[in-house]
Amino acid sequence: MNRFAALLGKETRALFTSSVAYVVLTAFLLIMGYSFSLTLFLTHTPSLVHVFFQIYVLFLLTVPVITMRTLAEERRQRTLELLLTAPVTEAQVVAAKYLASLGLIALMLALSSVYALLLGLFGTPEWGPIVSGYVGLLLLGAGLIGVGVFTSALAANQVVAALVSLSLFLLFWIIDQFGYLLPDPYNALVTNLSLSVHFKPFATGSVYLSDAGFFITMALLGNLLAVRALGRR
Amino acid sequence: MTRARLEAALGALALGAALAGAVMGAGDGANIAFFIAWCAALALLAALALRVPGQIAGPTLLRRAAGVGLVAAAVGVALLANVALYRHDVHFDLTPNRRFTAPEELRTVVAQLGGEVRLTYFYNAGDDAAWTAKDALAVLARAQPRLVLRAIDLDKEPGAAREFGVRAYNTIVVETGGRRVQVDNTVDLRQVAYAILRAQREGGQTVCFVTGHGEPLEGPGGTGHAHLSHEETLQSRAAPGEGDVVEGPPAGLDRLRLALAAFGFGYRPLTLATEAAVPAECSILAEIGPRAPWAPAEASSVAAYLGAGGRLLLALDPASPVTEPLAGLLATLALSLPPGQVIDPLNHYGTAAEKVAVPYYPPHPITDGLALTIFPAVRPIHLAPPPGGVEVAPLMASSQDSFLQGAPEAKGAMPLGVAVRGVWPGAAGEAEFRLVLFGSSGFLGNEYFPAVSNGALAVGALRWLAGDAAAPGVRPPTYSVPEIALTGGEMRAVFLLVEGVLPGSVLLAWFLVWRRRR
């Protein structure tokens, strides 16, 4: 456990001493701040539903950037073999990189919670949907990072890893639109693979445990396959 | 914790939660236990999958088949696990309309019940919304012994409906103190709250709106046309009447009128000049934004009305002529209204400094719990020491930076509203009169009534005048979409915070890290 804590500390430090974290954070806050204030000033509505959907789309775009370097960068710098010869397991390596990336996502959400505080300061927002929206975004981020770490474990190049992650995210973003083309019960199966279908209820204050389970499964499966991909090498 | 211990703990947790779910049987509790078991089992399977060797000995084809098989098995297990979870799903309703929770208005009213209130709900068993309303009422009645609920399926007990004279589904009959209020065809429980307040009110009270002085507000009896529409939002419409929006002329009084009706106040227009005296049925007299001066006889009849314990609401904006008869009436109470419009560069709505915003209030029942109030055009009120037997309480004031239009050098806070009570100077009796005077009338109109706490201020003032102290915290319906109103300064502060301070602090942290690394 001490080795894992040391590894997690190293990964977190590596992430927060790189420019990626700060560029992503700054861009995220600038875009979301503009969007939040514009929506608030124009609609005067004490709700974050629109902000949640915009963060959802931003996550699809920024998570590949955050995760692309996790394992592909180690491979490019030829430090992966060195890391794997250390007294830590592949699972610990993957888990440390996963949790460090998740920490950045959590920090982004924590900073964006200022928007909710502002709504609370100036109005009377419905807190239920705000809380469920943030829980949904954290779960979505956890699932996306799982897939991103997996593609980073597969690819030898960061850009390839990011592009593969992005393609997968975009596919699972809109896959529910194609569900009606398939016969029953495959249409339901394909529709339920959609990220939008599982995230939308969270954003509007309607929480299903099956939606939470979907993102948890994504995260676990991504990490498991990333470990297998590392082990294969 | 070793790997084997972790796996054992996960197994024990999965087994224990599954057993607990099985013992609980069906329902949300059991499904939550199953969800915990599901999470633990999934984590255990992942941990066990890690034990499978990454490389197996044998021909290349076999090694690849084993690898593909493991991935296919993992994906298959994940899919099946999600199907199983989907079949034992649990839903938490965090929606804004809280379908299974009584609205705040009803909870507040019920919590403050002083005597027994009997509710009889003739619900439609085929209407989901009616079932929901009935369940929410049952929860409330269980917590408040003074609320006696009788829910009747109208189709099964038509005799009971005949006995009550009920002819429509989802009708609620409220009975208390020998009084009875009936609300037809509703599943909106806020209407029940207002019905209880109406039933609690002893004797009907009528607000008489003075007309005949070119009052610009299209008040009751005016020519204004308003209708209810519905605003489509991302939030679903859970109940009939919920989300209804009044569309009417911006200066009209339709929203105020509907809010007063919800609290059980009647209304009538009153042409004061044609009356010898203020009619006895007028519990409250309201003069809102006159454009022509009062006649001396009108001022005399109002003075007599107040001397006999009358209640008067005066909303006089900068365009209202406050000449001798009316000015003399106010001078009796040592009140005067200097001409001019207040400009407040510090607290105002949006970017318009003439739309004065008031964020803080001295303590008074009218302003208790109010947030921001906005006055689109307001004149100051001058207070002098009141005569004996009269209490004058300022309700609100502009900021220290405010000034009268055209005189920016004379800055200072100016009272914008006062509440007066006591015995009218020179009156024969000891009856208590009440008067509320505002230096603005626009905040009562359709356009500004829903803005933050304007509606609550208007209804609060009228309820205080009426001596209505039942559940004073209940806010009136505004028949509008809930909104946040920001002053210009607040908008700048919000923008600066989210677009300057937040990203700037991240950049600062980046700079500090970079400098430290160098």
Boltz contact constraints between the chains, C-beta under 6 A:
constraints:
  - contact:
      token1: [A, 17]
      token2: [B, 513]
      max_distance: 6.0
  - contact:
      token1: [A, 22]
      token2: [B, 506]
      max_distance: 6.0
  - contact:
      token1: [A, 22]
      token2: [B, 510]
      max_distance: 6.0
  - contact:
      token1: [A, 25]
      token2: [B, 506]
      max_distance: 6.0
  - contact:
      token1: [A, 26]
      token2: [B, 503]
      max_distance: 6.0
  - contact:
      token1: [A, 26]
      token2: [B, 506]
      max_distance: 6.0
  - contact:
      token1: [A, 26]
      token2: [B, 507]
      max_distance: 6.0
  - contact:
      token1: [A, 29]
      token2: [B, 502]
      max_distance: 6.0
  - contact:
      token1: [A, 29]
      token2: [B, 503]
      max_distance: 6.0
  - contact:
      token1: [A, 30]
      token2: [B, 503]
      max_distance: 6.0
  - contact:
      token1: [A, 33]
      token2: [B, 498]
      max_distance: 6.0
  - contact:
      token1: [A, 33]
      token2: [B, 499]
      max_distance: 6.0
  - contact:
      token1: [A, 36]
      token2: [B, 498]
      max_distance: 6.0
  - contact:
      token1: [A, 37]
      token2: [B, 494]
      max_distance: 6.0
  - contact:
      token1: [A, 37]
      token2: [B, 495]
      max_distance: 6.0
  - contact:
      token1: [A, 37]
      token2: [B, 498]
      max_distance: 6.0
  - contact:
      token1: [A, 44]
      token2: [B, 483]
      max_distance: 6.0
  - contact:
      token1: [A, 44]
      token2: [B, 484]
      max_distance: 6.0
  - contact:
      token1: [A, 46]
      token2: [B, 484]
      max_distance: 6.0
  - contact:
      token1: [A, 49]
      token2: [B, 234]
      max_distance: 6.0
  - contact:
      token1: [A, 91]
      token2: [B, 50]
      max_distance: 6.0
  - contact:
      token1: [A, 118]
      token2: [B, 494]
      max_distance: 6.0
  - contact:
      token1: [A, 122]
      token2: [B, 484]
      max_distance: 6.0
  - contact:
      token1: [A, 123]
      token2: [B, 484]
      max_distance: 6.0
  - contact:
      token1: [A, 126]
      token2: [B, 96]
      max_distance: 6.0
  - contact:
      token1: [A, 128]
      token2: [B, 94]
      max_distance: 6.0
  - contact:
      token1: [A, 129]
      token2: [B, 94]
      max_distance: 6.0
  - contact:
      token1: [A, 132]
      token2: [B, 94]
      max_distance: 6.0
  - contact:
      token1: [A, 205]
      token2: [B, 94]
      max_distance: 6.0
  - contact:
      token1: [A, 205]
      token2: [B, 95]
      max_distance: 6.0
  - contact:
      token1: [A, 207]
      token2: [B, 92]
      max_distance: 6.0
  - contact:
      token1: [A, 208]
      token2: [B, 89]
      max_distance: 6.0
  - contact:
      token1: [A, 208]
      token2: [B, 91]
      max_distance: 6.0
  - contact:
      token1: [A, 209]
      token2: [B, 35]
      max_distance: 6.0
  - contact:
      token1: [A, 209]
      token2: [B, 89]
      max_distance: 6.0
  - contact:
      token1: [A, 209]
      token2: [B, 90]
      max_distance: 6.0
  - contact:
      token1: [A, 210]
      token2: [B, 85]
      max_distance: 6.0
  - contact:
      token1: [A, 210]
      token2: [B, 86]
      max_distance: 6.0
  - contact:
      token1: [A, 210]
      token2: [B, 89]
      max_distance: 6.0
  - contact:
      token1: [A, 213]
      token2: [B, 82]
      max_distance: 6.0
  - contact:
      token1: [A, 213]
      token2: [B, 85]
      max_distance: 6.0
  - contact:
      token1: [A, 214]
      token2: [B, 82]
      max_distance: 6.0
  - contact:
      token1: [A, 217]
      token2: [B, 78]
      max_distance: 6.0
  - contact:
      token1: [A, 217]
      token2: [B, 82]
      max_distance: 6.0
  - contact:
      token1: [A, 220]
      token2: [B, 46]
      max_distance: 6.0
  - contact:
      token1: [A, 221]
      token2: [B, 78]
      max_distance: 6.0
  - contact:
      token1: [A, 224]
      token2: [B, 46]
      max_distance: 6.0
  - contact:
      token1: [A, 224]
      token2: [B, 49]
      max_distance: 6.0
  - contact:
      token1: [A, 224]
      token2: [B, 74]
      max_distance: 6.0
  - contact:
      token1: [A, 231]
      token2: [B, 54]
      max_distance: 6.0
  - contact:
      token1: [A, 232]
      token2: [B, 54]
      max_distance: 6.0
